[in-house]
Amino acid sequence: MASCQGRGPVSSPASRKRPRYVIGLHGDLSGGRGAEGTAQERGARLAVDEFNARADRRFDLALKVRDDRGDAGSAREVAAAFAADPAVYAVIGPTGDAEARSAAPVYVKALLPVVALSPGTDAFTTATNRVLFQLRPNDNILWAPLVRYLTDVRSARRTAVIDDRASPRASWMTAKNVAATPPSRGSVSTHVVPADSEDFAAVATAVLAKRAQAVVYGGTSPHRAAMCARALRRAGFTGTCAATQPVLEETFLTEAGAASEGWVISATYVDPAELPRAERFVAAYLKRFGVRQAGRYALEAYDALFFLAQGLGGSGEQPAERGALVRELRSSTYRGIAKTVEFPPPSNEFVSDRGLFLYRVDSGSPHFLGQYAQAVKG
């Protein structure tokens, strides 16, 4: 069974005069993406405490946390528990794609608003979008910042795309879109690595034969991306290498070693430590949780909590009601620290440009370059 950890604030006599709304945190806290889920929980807790400390607030917030352990079946159980709890008005999560797909129908049926920070799946239907607020672009657009970088920052007239069939759909999508939108309006060559092959030396040789100035790795495996990086380095390739968010893991950095230097990677999360406007958040996070850095999507979770609080305050419902909150969130704009949240018509989807960022590997670590359209030469 999924575990539940409820650690809401203790009510004072004054706070009992205000309505109290519970926000659910549906996350992978102990599975494969436990670090991301925990970071989201921590960011949301900081926001709840900060909101409840405001003297002018009209209601109190509480956070109820449930762990699905990164399991799709458990995710359905967590969603059902939140849906059945009348005190819960909205949910932040889940952490992973499979859990989000599994839990979505439950949340839709309950008309329970769900703010998803890290899932990148594009599998949600129009019906699901009635209650789902995906606060990041889906994975299918992660190629776009790379094309922009290879056009305006490190201009490449000849680009090679490595289509790694071990990630068939994602790699094919990246290869197709980069070829259709060539960096610097130049040429693009595509080089396929079969799913059952680890021979990246052959494509590295082909890349050099094409005199490519840049390489875009289309796959999603950090391990295979590291093999690609090492093969390119051994072949003598000195141009720009690029990849998308799934690659940016410790596995890639460790296994690629020096070959990872200079790789540019698109992502949908910020590094709060590199945002001057997030300085107060970072200081509070490090002090509260005794860690050296804020985890992925921690700041986004903090913003998401205040996005929900804004919706609860503006719904005009006393007490608040789930359906009214859905309508209020869909029509509102929240200017968060990490990004501005807005769902303009006619698509009613998150504005993708606001959630696409770039990192570059320098001295073995990813360095945040900022929102991709604002990245500067250097």
N, C-alpha and C positions, 0 to 999 in steps of 0.2 A: 504494500500500500504506500501511497505517497505520504511523505511526512509533512507536518504542519508546524510552523514556528510562529506564534503570534506574540509580538512584543510591542504592543501599542503603548502610547503614553498614558500615564495615570491621570485620571480626571480630578480636577480640583472643584470645589463648590462653584467657582465662577464658570469653569468650562462646562459644567453640566447644564448651564442655561443655554448653551449653544448646541446646534445639531452636531452630530459626530458621524462622519462618513468614512467608511473603510475602503481602502484601495488594496487590491490583491497584488502580490508579486509572485508571478508564476515563472519559476526559473529552474534551470539545471544547476543545482548547487553542489552536487556530489558526483556528477558523471563526467563525460568527456569534455564538456565545456563549462565545468564547474567554476573556473576562474572568471569567466565572463558573467555567468549567472550571479556569482557572489559580488562582483563589482557593481552589477545593476542593483542588487539588493542594498548595498552600502550607499550608493548614490541616492536611492529613493529614501533611505532612512535619514540621511542628512537633510533632505528637502522637507520631510515630514516634521522633523524637529524644528527646523528653521521657520516653517509656516506656523506651527503651533506656538512659537514664541512671539508672534506678531500681536501687539496689543489691539489692533484694529480689525482682527479677523472676525468674520461672521459665523464661522463654524470651525470645528476641530477635525483633524485628519488622523487616521490610524493606518498602520500597514500590517497586513496579514500575509505571511510568507509561506508558500508551499513549494516543495522540491519534487520535481518529476524525474530527477536523476538522469535526464537525457534520454528517457524511454518514451516512445510514442504511446504505448498503452497506459503508462502512468500519467502521461500528459492529459489523456481523456478523463482520468479519474480526478486529477487536479481541477480541470475545467468544470467538471460536474459538481465538485464540492464548492467552488466559487459561485457557480451559477445558482446553486440551491441556497446560498446564504443571502438572505434579504438585506443584510447590513453592508454587503459589498456592492459598490456602485460602479467600479471600473477595475480593470486588471492591466498591469504592466507585464509584458512577456508574450509567449515563452521565449526561451533562449535560442533554440535551434529550429531548422526548417521542418524536420520530420515531426517534431512535437507541435509546431504551429499548425501544420496541416491536419494533424490528428485532433487537436483541440478546437479548431475553428468552428466546425459544425455545432459543437456544444454551446459555444459562446453566441453564435448566430441565433440559435433557437431561443436562448435566454435573453436576447437583445442586450447583452452585457458588453459595454465598450471595452475593446482590447487595444492597448498601445504597444505595438511590437517594435523593438529597437534593433535587434540583431538578425532576425531571419531575413534572408535575401531571396527567398523563393518567389517565383512569379505565378505560382499555382493557385492563388486565391481567385475566386470567381467574383463576379459583380455582386452576387448575393452575400458573399462573405464580407465584401467591402462595406456593407451596411453598418457593421460594427467594428471592423478592423481599421486601425490607424497605423499604417506602416511608416515609421518615422525614418526611413532610409530608402534610397532607390533599390530596386531589385538587382540581382547579380548580372542581368542581361545588359546593363548599361555601363558596367565597370571598364569596358574598353575605351570609352569616350575620353576620359582624362588622359589616357596614354597617347591617343592620337593628338590631343591638344599639346601635350608636353613635347612630342616629337615634331611638332609643327612650329611652335612659338618659343620653346625654351632650348631644346637640343635638336635643331632642325635636321631631319633625315629625309633625303630625297629617295633613298632606296631602303625599304624596310622588309625584313623577313619575319614571317609569322611561323612559329613552331606549333603545329596542330597535333597535340598529344592526345591520341585516341583512348588513352586510359581515363580521360575525362571527356567522353564523346560529345555530350550535348554542349557543355560549357565551352570547350575548346573550339568546337565547330562554330559556335556563335561568335566567339571572339575573332576567329580567323575570317569569317564571312564579313563581319562589320568593319574590321580594319581594312580588308581588301576593298570594300565598297566606299570607304572614306579614307583614302591614302594620306598618311602624314605628309605635310608640305606639298600636297597634290602631286606626289611622286609616284613611284611604282612599288608594288607589294608582291613578294613571292611567298608561296605557302609550302611548308616542308612538313610532311606527315611522319610521326613516330607511331608505329602500331602499338596497340594496348599491351601486347605480349612481348614487347621488345624494350630493352633498356639501352639500345644502341643510339645514344645521342651524338656519338662521334661522327656518324655518317651525315646527320643533318648539319652539324657544325661545319663540316667540310663544304657542304652545299651552300651554306650561308656565306662563307668566304668566297666561293666561286661566283656568287651573285654580286659580290662587292657591296654587301649590305652595310649600311651605316647604323642600323638599329635592329634589334631583335625583340619581338613580342612573344613571350611564352604564353600559350593559350590555355594550358592545363590548370588544374586546381590542386595538384599534389605537391606539397612542400618538398618531399623526398625526391620526386622526379624533377622538380624544378632545380634542385641542388645538383642533380646529375647533369642537367642541361647546362647549368652555369659552369661546372667544372669542365665539361666538354668544350664549351666555347672558349674558356680560358686556355686550355691546352692547345686548341687549334690556332690561337693567336688573335682571336677577335678582340678588338679594342673599342668598338662602338658602344652605344647605349643599349642596355638590356632592360626590359620592362615586363611586368606581370600584374596580376590582379590579386585582390585581398586574400583569397584562400591560401596563397603562397606565403604570406607574411607571418610565418610562425617560427618559433625557435629552431624547429627541425631544419628549416631552410637555411637559417643563418649559421647554424652549427655545422651542418653537413657540407654546405657550399664553401664555408670558410672565406678565404681571401677572394674567391671567385664571386662572392655576393656583393662585393664593393661596387657602389655606383648604381646598383639595380634600383629602378624607379617602380613603385607599386601604388596602384590606386586602391582606395579604401573608403569606407562609409562611416568611420569614427574619427574623432579628433584626439590629439594628445593634449590634455588639459594643461600640462606643464609648459607647453609652448604657446599658450593663449594668455596674454597679459590680463584679459578680462576675467579669466578663471582663477586668478591668483588666490582669492579668498576661499574659493571652493577647494582648491588643492591643499591649502594649509589646513583647513578644517578636516578634510579627508585623511590626510597623513596623521594628524594628531589623534583623531577619533579611532582609527583602525590600526595604528602602529605599523604602517607599511611604508615602503620607500617611494611608491608611485601609485597613482590612481589607475585602476584597471580599465580595460576596454569597455566602453559604453557606460562607465560610471557617471560621467558628466551628462550623457544623454538621458540616463535614468533620472537624474536630478531635474533636468529640464522637463522630462515627461511628467513628473509628479506635479510641477507647477502648471504645466499645460492642463492637466486634469483639474487642478484646483481652480484655475481660471474658468474652466467650463462649468464646474459646480457652482461657482459664484455668479455666473452669468445666465444660468438656465432659467431663472425666474420661477423655479419650482421650489416650494417649501412644504414638505421636505423634498429633496432632490429625487428625481426619477430617472431610471436608466435610459429610457427612450428619449427623454428630453435632453439628457447629457449627450447622447449620440448626435442629435441634431445641432446642439450648441458647438460641439467640438468640430464638426464638419464645416461649419461656417465661420470659425474663428481663426485668428492669427495670434501666435505666441512667439515673441522674440526671445528665444533662449540664449544661453551662453554659447552652446556648441553650434546651434543653427536656428534659423527661423522656421517655425512649423506652420504650415498653411496648406490647405487642400482646395485650391481654386477650381471653379467650374470651367469647362464642362466635364473634365475628367474626374474631378474630386479626388485626385491623387496627390501625394506628396511631390513638391517641386524638386525634381531630381538634382538640379544644379546645386542646390543648397546643401546637399548631403554627400557630395563627392570630393574627396581629398587626395592628396598625394604625399607619399613618403619616399625618401631616398636612403639607401643603406650607406652609412658613413662609419668607418672604423668599427664595423661589425654590428652596428645597431641602427634601427630605423630612425631617421630624422624627419620630423613633420615639416612639410613644405607649405601646408595650408590648403585652403579651398582651391581646387585645381585651376579655376579661371584666374586666380590671383597669384599663382606661382610666378616667381620672377627668375630671371637668369642668375645663375650663380651656383 
